[in-house]
Amino acid sequence: MSLHRGTQRPGARPMAVNPFYGEADPLGDMVDAPPKHRLPDGPLPPTTAYQLVHDELMLDGNARLNLATFVTTWMEPQAGVLMAECRDKNMIDKDEYPRTAELERRCVSMLAHLWNAPDPDTTVGCSTTGSSEACMLAGMALKRRWALRNADRYPSRTTRPNLVMGVNVQVCWDKFCNFWEVEARQVPMEGDRFHLDPAAAAELCDENTIGVVAILGSTFDGSYEPVAELCAALDDLQERTGLDVPVHVDGASGAMIAPFLDPDLVWDFRLPRVSSVNTSGHKYGLVYPGVGWALWRSAAELPEDLVFRVNYLGGDMPTFALNFSRPGAQVAAQYYTFLRLGREGFRAVQQSTRNVARELAERMESLGDFRLLTRGDELPVFAVTTADDVSAFDVFDVSRRLRERGWLVPAYTFPANREDLAVLRVVCRNGFSEDLAALFMEDLERLLPELRAQSGPLVTDRNAATGFHH
C-alpha cells in the first residue's frame, strides 16, 4: 500500500457540487459542498456522493491502456457477476462459507497438479491477497525451517540468517528481509546478464542461508531466471560442503505462463530442491486484483508452528496469512477462470498475449530508434532502450509523450552495476489486443518525428518523469 501523509494542501476548498447533483431538503436548499480532507458534518444523498467520487476517478488513467502493470484489467462479465455475489463473504470465515473454502482448496489442488507436485494430495497451499503476501509467507517458512535446524545457534547475537537472490527481485523481497531481519544477499547484474547467475548465487550461500529465490519472470525485463541451473549449482554446493539450501520460485507471473507455453521448461516441483512456489492469480492468472497463491511441496516444508487455529468464527480453522479478513470474491473468480479456460484455454489466451508482445517488440525494433533487451518470448513482456546512435531523446521522453496519448509505459533505470541502462518496459496482458497494439504503434510513430527534432533529452528529473508520487 502507498504511504500517505495526510492533507496535501491545508485549507483547500471543499469539493464543488453541481446543482444537478444535489437533492432538495424539506426547506428547498441544495446540498452544501463537502470538505475534501475531513469528515462532513452530515450525510450526503447517495446519488450525490456517487457522482462526486465518480467524477474524481474520471481523471485516473485508462486501465486497458496501462502497459506498466502486470495486473489483470479485463475479465468476462460473468466473472464480475460472481465477484459481486461474493464480495460480502469473508474468506477467513470457512465455517460460515464452506463452499468458498472448498473452491480455495480446489484451486490449490489444481495448481499443485499444474506445477508437477510429486504428490498433489499432500501439497500444502493457500490463497493470499497477492504475490507480495505469498512471498512473505514463503520467506517466513524458509526462515523458520532454518531456525529449527539451527536451534542450537539461533537466536544469538552473532547469528543472522540470510536470503540469496538476484538484485532484480521484486521489492516485496527487500521488504521481507527488512521486516523479518534477514540479510539480503543479492547477485548483481553484469553486462547483458540482467538476473541471477546460478554459480554466483551458490557462492553467496553459507550455513546461515535460509534459501535462494529464483524469479520466473523478472519485473525488469520479463526474462526467466534459470531455475534448473540454480538447483544444479546448489546440488554441487551440497556435495562439496554439505549445505542443503532450498529454493523458492517466485512465479508471480511466469508460473501461469510457463506451464502452458513452455511445458518442457523444468522450473517447478519436478526439481527436488524447489520447496515452494508462489504466483499472482491477479496477473497472468487472469483475475482482477487481490489474489495470490503460495504452495509448498509438502507439509514438511511449512513448519506447523507457523499455522494458527482459531475457533471464534465457528469450527477449527487452520490459517497461515499475514492478514485475517478479506473477500472471497477473487477466489471465486480464480476458480471460475480455471473452470472456464482449462489447460487448452489458458494455452490459447497466453499464446495470443505472447504473440502480441513479440510482434510489438519487433515493430518497435524495426523503427531504428530502439534496441531490444528482451523480445517478449518468455513473459509477454519486453524491455527496450534507445539505439546507440539516438541522442535527441531518451526513454523518459518517450514515456512522457506516450502518456499524453493515454498510454502508461514506465521508463526506469536498472539496479546497481547497470544504473547506466534506462529502459521502457511494455507489459502485454489479456485484453491488450492486436488492434490496441496497432494503435499504440500509430501513436508512437506519430510522436517520433517530434522527438527526433529535439536538441537533446528534455526530462531532467527521472524519478518524476513517469510516476505518480504522494
C-alpha positions, 0 to 999 in steps of 0.5 A: 500500500502507498504511504500517505501523509495526510492533507496535501494542501491545508485549507483547500476548498471543499469539493464543488457540487453541481446543482444537478447533483444535489437533492432538495431538503424539506426547506428547498436548499441544495446540498452544501459542498463537502470538505475534501480532507475531513469528515462532513458534518452530515450525510450526503444523498447517495446519488450525490456522493456517487457522482462526486467520487465518480467524477474524481476517478474520471481523471485516473488513467485508462486501465486497458491502456496501462502497459506498466502493470502486470495486473489483470484489467479485463475479465468476462462479465460473468466473472464480475457477476460472481465477484459481486455475489461474493464480495460480502463473504469473508474468506477467513470465515470457512465455517460460515462459507464452506463452499468458498473454502472448498473452491480455495482448496480446489484451486490449490489442488489444481495448481499443485497438479499444474506445477508437477507436485510429486504428490498433489494430495499432500501439497500444502497451499493457500490463497493470499491477497497477492504475490507480495503476501505469498512471498512473505509467507514463503520467506517466513517458512524458509526462515523458520525451517532454518531456525529449527535446524539451527536451534542450537545457534539461533537466536544469538547475537552473532547469528543472522540468517540470510536470503540469496537472490538476484538484485532484480527481485521484486521489492516485496523481497527487500521488504521481507528481509527488512521486516523479518531481519534477514540479510539480503544477499543479492547477485548483481547484474553484469553486462547483458546478464540482467538476473541471477547467475546460478554459480554466483548465487551458490557462492553467496550461500553459507550455513546461515542461508535460509534459501535462494529465490529464483524469479520466473519472470523478472519485473525488469525485463520479463526474462526467466531466471534459470531455475534448473541451473540454480538447483544444479549449482546448489546440488554441487554446493551440497556435495562439496560442503554439505549445505542443503539450501532450498529454493523458492520460485517466485512465479508471480507471473511466469508460473501461469505462463510457463506451464502452458507455453513452455511445458518442457521448461523444468522450473517447478516441483519436478526439481527436488530442491524447489520447496515452494512456489508462489504466483499472482492469480491477479496477473497472468492468472487472469483475475482482477486484483487481490489474489495470490497463491503460495504452495509448498511441496509438502507439509514438511516444508511449512513448519506447523508452528507457523499455522494458527487455529482459531475457533471464534468464527465457528469450527477449527480453522487452520490459517497461515496469512499475514492478514485475517479478513478479506473477500472471497470474491477473487477466489471465486473468480480464480476458480471460475477462470480455471473452470472456464479456460482449462489447460487448452484455454489458458494455452490459447489466451497466453499464446495470443498475449505472447504473440502480441508482445513479440510482434510489438517488440519487433515493430518497435525494433524495426523503427531504428530508434530502439534496441531490444533487451528482451523480445517478449518470448518468455513473459509477454513482456519486453524491455527496450532502450534507445539505439546507440546512435539516438541522442535527441531523446531518451526513454523518459521522453518517450514515456512522457509523450506516450502518456499524453496519448493515454498510454502508461509505459514506465521508463526506469533505470536498472539496479546497481552495476547497470544504473547506466541502462534506462529502459521502457518496459511494455507489459502485454496482458489479456485484453491488450489486443492486436488492434490496441497494439496497432494503435499504440504503434500509430501513436508512437510513430506519430510522436517520433518525428517530434522527438527526433527534432529535439536538441537533446533529452528534455526530462531532467528529473527521472524519478518524476518523469513517469510516476505518480508520487504522494 
